[in-house]
Amino acid sequence: MRTLEGPTRGNEFNQQLHSFGFEISANLSGIRSILFPIPGQMRSRKVVSRSNARSAGKYPSWKMGRMMHWESSNELNAFRLLDCDPNVTSYSEQPCQITYVMDGVERIHYPDILVTTTGGIQLWEVKPQSNALEPEVLARAAFLSRVLPRWGYEYRTLLAEDLASQPRLGNANLLLSLGKRAVSDCEWEDVRRTMAEEESLVWSEACAGNYGPKGREILCSLVLRGALSIDMYVPISPITEFVSRKGGL
């Protein structure tokens, strides 16, 4: 394992380091080291095993092109929402081991998910609200939120209740069930021409076959890939309008 002393100089450099299994270490700001898996190893610790006492499983991510291991339904919900967010370019589970010193005590923390977005890199911890409000969890979150940005990471606590909220999760499940297939060049061009004339596409028209026999699949696929957008906080219904996302079509 190779070790680099001191904080890194920005997100791009950090991405290169963790993709090649570097350990980043220093005694600044209470962070002793951030250890990422070695090449060929996807996770910092094992998630799915026969001995698991709690629910765990694998999720087929279309965005990542592999099975993502989850150890709670909350993480599974997070994966589905990440797959539907066009601002998310990649994500990985159990991405690293953080060794830090807080209140004079050395501790180890395994964030649940590393999320790379168009705006930066985030480390997520997924917790039910009752757990997130525990004093020790609150203290750790406040500490890591303060010190990790100088290492190129934003630390976030995601509440399980928010990840499970409807109708966003239901919309995500519908998009994923219909939209994983890539749109062909001809289908893409047909949508582009229709959008130029009508400015939006309507779900009821897609269900009626007005955009072709695979109209629903095409609309969902283009939302997943960031070409079209919908309001994820309103249930998909016959009147739902699919509009061009800035820079999408």
Disulfide bonds with the S-S distance in Angstrom:
none
